[in-house]
Amino acid sequence: MSTLPLNPFTWASARVQTRFRSWWHARLPRTDTQRLTHRNVFILPTRAGCLFASTLLVLLVASINYQLNLGYALTFVLAGSGLVSMQLTHDTLRGLTLHLRPVGPVHAGEAALLDVVLTSPDAARWGVGLRVHAASAATLSWTDVPAGGQATAQVSFAPKQRGRHDIPALTVESRFPLGLFRAWTVWRPAAQVLVYPRLESPSAPLPPTSAASDGPMASRHSSGTEFEGIRAYRRGDPLKMVVWKKAASAMETEGKLVSRDSSASAHQQLWLDWQSCGDLSAEERLSRLAAWVLAVDRSGADYGLRIPGVELTRGQGEAQRRASLEALALWT
């Protein structure tokens, strides 16, 4: 099915807007804390404001033609209200301080959540909206900032590729109180977000494990012939695996519960190897390895990672998971 060619005027307009936006953003310094002043807050009438001005013009012409004193009064009262509204709209943003909190890593295709703290040094600020600059106005996240206090607004964007990405430019705007004017500013945070590879779904089965003969482990002998270890309790462990004899003493000493760890699970080790992914493209291999990292991390087994140019020694826990996913995200 053929598609209609793009209107040349529309194409040229979009090209000019893109070039102008790139030029403008290049002039804005990157900073995670931005104070809004009269130098970086802009204001223009909205569509409702233009209609309001047209109505005032009609009222003024009618009052002049028919010599209506009440018409003059109504016109000037409305005009004064519009001017006061313009000042209030600008003052809603001027003086605010914006601060971006650290952004946690996400997987490609998932939404990265940005927490922006807005601080007002004096009066309360009403109807402040934030969005990613390239997003539509429908994605605005609105908040009110109390007098001399702080408020948090959250916006999100979904990076499509793995790696380390700059936070996109954000728009902060307000139309308070009457919606006749729109005051806004464009803010370019300096922070970056680490994007892990997209997770394979559904994930392939894990490669086979092997027995490990090294590694420290607190151990004990069970009543049978099986040799068992003791490890810290993990959420999701069956209740029958909890060592209840130690539970009372753990509660008294404000310690942690422990669970039995049989030799079948305590000595498991696993290597997540690039060569174990079969005949897949590079990005598909990274997606599979990322899914495997999360699966093995949930199981609690020791695992290592081997990809071309990078080898992470075996380990477990949050530090191992973060190091593995970061290596996959930044692999080239």
GUVEXDREN-404613 format. One line per field, with one value per residue (C-alpha): residue in one letter; x, y, z; residue number from 1. Coordinates in steps of 0.1 Angstrom, whole numbers. Example, Ala and Ser with C-alpha at 12.3 -4.5 7.8 and 13.67 -1.06 7.14 Angstrom:
# residues 2
aa = [a, s] $
X = [123, 137] $
Y = [-45, -11] $
Z = [78, 71] $
i = [1, 2] $
***
This chain:
# residues 332
aa = [m, s, t, l, p, l, n, p, f, t, w, a, s, a, r, v, q, t, r, f, r, s, w, w, h, a, r, l, p, r, t, d, t, q, r, l, t, h, r, n, v, f, i, l, p, t, r, a, g, c, l, f, a, s, t, l, l, v, l, l, v, a, s, i, n, y, q, l, n, l, g, y, a, l, t, f, v, l, a, g, s, g, l, v, s, m, q, l, t, h, d, t, l, r, g, l, t, l, h, l, r, p, v, g, p, v, h, a, g, e, a, a, l, l, d, v, v, l, t, s, p, d, a, a, r, w, g, v, g, l, r, v, h, a, a, s, a, a, t, l, s, w, t, d, v, p, a, g, g, q, a, t, a, q, v, s, f, a, p, k, q, r, g, r, h, d, i, p, a, l, t, v, e, s, r, f, p, l, g, l, f, r, a, w, t, v, w, r, p, a, a, q, v, l, v, y, p, r, l, e, s, p, s, a, p, l, p, p, t, s, a, a, s, d, g, p, m, a, s, r, h, s, s, g, t, e, f, e, g, i, r, a, y, r, r, g, d, p, l, k, m, v, v, w, k, k, a, a, s, a, m, e, t, e, g, k, l, v, s, r, d, s, s, a, s, a, h, q, q, l, w, l, d, w, q, s, c, g, d, l, s, a, e, e, r, l, s, r, l, a, a, w, v, l, a, v, d, r, s, g, a, d, y, g, l, r, i, p, g, v, e, l, t, r, g, q, g, e, a, q, r, r, a, s, l, e, a, l, a, l, w, t] $
X = [0, 15, 18, 12, 44, 51, 39, 70, 59, 54, 88, 106, 88, 98, 134, 136, 121, 146, 176, 164, 158, 193, 209, 189, 196, 234, 234, 218, 244, 239, 232, 213, 203, 187, 174, 147, 151, 138, 167, 156, 118, 98, 62, 37, -1, -19, -47, -72, -52, -53, -90, -93, -74, -96, -127, -113, -106, -142, -155, -134, -146, -182, -178, -163, -190, -219, -204, -210, -195, -201, -185, -154, -154, -158, -131, -105, -113, -108, -77, -63, -71, -52, -22, -22, -26, 5, 25, 13, 20, 56, 61, 48, 81, 105, 125, 119, 149, 148, 169, 171, 177, 200, 184, 184, 194, 166, 164, 160, 123, 114, 105, 132, 116, 130, 124, 125, 125, 110, 118, 100, 119, 89, 52, 34, 34, 3, -1, 35, 39, 69, 74, 102, 107, 101, 70, 35, 17, -6, 23, 26, 30, 14, 23, 19, 48, 41, 53, 89, 88, 94, 74, 84, 72, 79, 84, 95, 111, 118, 154, 153, 189, 213, 243, 248, 224, 221, 188, 167, 158, 129, 102, 88, 57, 27, -5, -17, -41, -63, -46, -42, -4, 21, 54, 80, 117, 138, 162, 190, 201, 237, 229, 230, 211, 225, 204, 208, 200, 164, 154, 147, 111, 105, 139, 158, 167, 198, 230, 239, 256, 286, 298, 321, 347, 358, 341, 335, 303, 290, 281, 267, 257, 221, 205, 210, 240, 234, 259, 241, 251, 235, 229, 210, 172, 161, 126, 107, 125, 101, 93, 105, 140, 142, 163, 138, 161, 181, 151, 145, 181, 182, 151, 166, 199, 182, 200, 187, 169, 189, 179, 193, 214, 219, 251, 231, 224, 252, 279, 263, 283, 273, 291, 270, 290, 287, 292, 263, 238, 237, 235, 221, 231, 251, 222, 201, 229, 231, 194, 196, 225, 207, 177, 200, 217, 183, 172, 204, 204, 169, 181, 210, 237, 272, 277, 303, 300, 321, 316, 342, 368, 352, 352, 337, 347, 320, 299, 264, 243, 234, 270, 275, 242, 249, 284, 272, 244, 267, 292, 264, 251, 285, 298, 310] $
Y = [0, 33, 62, 99, 120, 144, 179, 199, 228, 205, 189, 222, 235, 204, 207, 243, 236, 207, 228, 258, 235, 219, 254, 267, 236, 239, 273, 260, 249, 214, 214, 193, 223, 252, 285, 303, 340, 366, 356, 321, 323, 331, 341, 344, 345, 312, 306, 316, 347, 357, 352, 373, 401, 400, 402, 432, 449, 443, 456, 487, 494, 489, 512, 539, 537, 537, 558, 532, 542, 508, 493, 514, 503, 466, 468, 484, 461, 430, 445, 452, 416, 403, 424, 412, 376, 380, 392, 363, 337, 349, 351, 315, 302, 330, 322, 285, 262, 229, 199, 165, 135, 107, 85, 47, 23, 8, -17, -6, 0, 6, 41, 59, 79, 114, 129, 167, 186, 221, 246, 279, 305, 326, 324, 293, 283, 268, 248, 241, 214, 194, 172, 160, 189, 167, 151, 164, 188, 159, 143, 173, 163, 190, 199, 228, 241, 252, 286, 282, 245, 218, 196, 166, 161, 129, 127, 97, 88, 55, 51, 26, 16, 3, 23, 55, 83, 120, 130, 148, 185, 192, 219, 236, 257, 274, 290, 300, 318, 324, 304, 336, 333, 305, 310, 283, 275, 247, 229, 205, 183, 172, 137, 105, 73, 38, 17, -21, -44, -52, -84, -115, -126, -154, -161, -192, -219, -213, -231, -261, -255, -271, -280, -255, -266, -232, -204, -198, -212, -216, -252, -279, -316, -325, -354, -376, -381, -350, -322, -288, -252, -222, -189, -157, -159, -148, -136, -165, -192, -220, -219, -255, -243, -218, -229, -222, -232, -201, -179, -170, -161, -141, -121, -114, -101, -83, -106, -121, -153, -181, -209, -243, -245, -280, -289, -292, -255, -241, -253, -244, -222, -209, -192, -170, -173, -154, -187, -203, -181, -201, -186, -151, -116, -95, -75, -107, -124, -93, -95, -132, -127, -99, -121, -149, -125, -116, -153, -164, -135, -145, -181, -170, -191, -180, -169, -153, -135, -140, -118, -108, -86, -88, -115, -110, -135, -155, -139, -131, -104, -69, -58, -88, -82, -45, -52, -78, -57, -27, -47, -58, -23, -8, -36, -26] $
Z = [0, -11, 13, 4, 2, 30, 24, 15, 37, 67, 61, 58, 90, 109, 97, 108, 142, 147, 138, 159, 189, 185, 183, 213, 235, 227, 243, 275, 302, 316, 354, 379, 399, 381, 396, 375, 370, 346, 323, 317, 321, 289, 286, 257, 254, 250, 224, 251, 258, 221, 221, 252, 236, 205, 227, 245, 212, 201, 234, 231, 195, 204, 235, 213, 186, 210, 237, 264, 297, 312, 282, 288, 325, 316, 289, 312, 342, 320, 305, 340, 350, 320, 329, 365, 352, 331, 361, 383, 356, 353, 391, 395, 379, 387, 419, 418, 422, 403, 414, 398, 421, 409, 383, 387, 359, 337, 309, 273, 265, 302, 315, 334, 363, 369, 404, 402, 435, 432, 460, 466, 488, 495, 483, 473, 436, 420, 388, 379, 352, 340, 309, 286, 262, 231, 245, 240, 264, 274, 294, 318, 354, 376, 412, 437, 457, 493, 506, 517, 511, 485, 462, 440, 404, 384, 347, 326, 293, 277, 263, 234, 233, 260, 271, 290, 279, 287, 304, 278, 281, 304, 301, 332, 326, 343, 331, 366, 373, 343, 315, 294, 294, 294, 312, 306, 308, 292, 315, 305, 334, 335, 349, 328, 330, 326, 303, 306, 276, 268, 286, 265, 268, 273, 286, 275, 301, 321, 311, 333, 366, 380, 415, 433, 457, 470, 488, 525, 540, 576, 579, 601, 600, 597, 616, 585, 563, 542, 548, 551, 553, 569, 551, 557, 552, 518, 510, 495, 514, 524, 561, 565, 555, 584, 613, 640, 669, 660, 655, 692, 698, 665, 676, 711, 696, 668, 643, 611, 605, 588, 565, 557, 526, 514, 495, 463, 464, 485, 461, 428, 405, 370, 342, 320, 288, 255, 237, 256, 238, 205, 171, 180, 171, 195, 209, 212, 232, 255, 261, 269, 292, 310, 316, 329, 353, 369, 370, 386, 411, 423, 428, 450, 432, 425, 389, 367, 334, 302, 272, 246, 263, 298, 325, 359, 386, 403, 431, 441, 456, 445, 437, 414, 396, 391, 378, 354, 340, 337, 318, 294, 290, 281, 260, 225] $
i = [1, 2, 3, 4, 5, 6, 7, 8, 9, 10, 11, 12, 13, 14, 15, 16, 17, 18, 19, 20, 21, 22, 23, 24, 25, 26, 27, 28, 29, 30, 31, 32, 33, 34, 35, 36, 37, 38, 39, 40, 41, 42, 43, 44, 45, 46, 47, 48, 49, 50, 51, 52, 53, 54, 55, 56, 57, 58, 59, 60, 61, 62, 63, 64, 65, 66, 67, 68, 69, 70, 71, 72, 73, 74, 75, 76, 77, 78, 79, 80, 81, 82, 83, 84, 85, 86, 87, 88, 89, 90, 91, 92, 93, 94, 95, 96, 97, 98, 99, 100, 101, 102, 103, 104, 105, 106, 107, 108, 109, 110, 111, 112, 113, 114, 115, 116, 117, 118, 119, 120, 121, 122, 123, 124, 125, 126, 127, 128, 129, 130, 131, 132, 133, 134, 135, 136, 137, 138, 139, 140, 141, 142, 143, 144, 145, 146, 147, 148, 149, 150, 151, 152, 153, 154, 155, 156, 157, 158, 159, 160, 161, 162, 163, 164, 165, 166, 167, 168, 169, 170, 171, 172, 173, 174, 175, 176, 177, 178, 179, 180, 181, 182, 183, 184, 185, 186, 187, 188, 189, 190, 191, 192, 193, 194, 195, 196, 197, 198, 199, 200, 201, 202, 203, 204, 205, 206, 207, 208, 209, 210, 211, 212, 213, 214, 215, 216, 217, 218, 219, 220, 221, 222, 223, 224, 225, 226, 227, 228, 229, 230, 231, 232, 233, 234, 235, 236, 237, 238, 239, 240, 241, 242, 243, 244, 245, 246, 247, 248, 249, 250, 251, 252, 253, 254, 255, 256, 257, 258, 259, 260, 261, 262, 263, 264, 265, 266, 267, 268, 269, 270, 271, 272, 273, 274, 275, 276, 277, 278, 279, 280, 281, 282, 283, 284, 285, 286, 287, 288, 289, 290, 291, 292, 293, 294, 295, 296, 297, 298, 299, 300, 301, 302, 303, 304, 305, 306, 307, 308, 309, 310, 311, 312, 313, 314, 315, 316, 317, 318, 319, 320, 321, 322, 323, 324, 325, 326, 327, 328, 329, 330, 331, 332] $
***
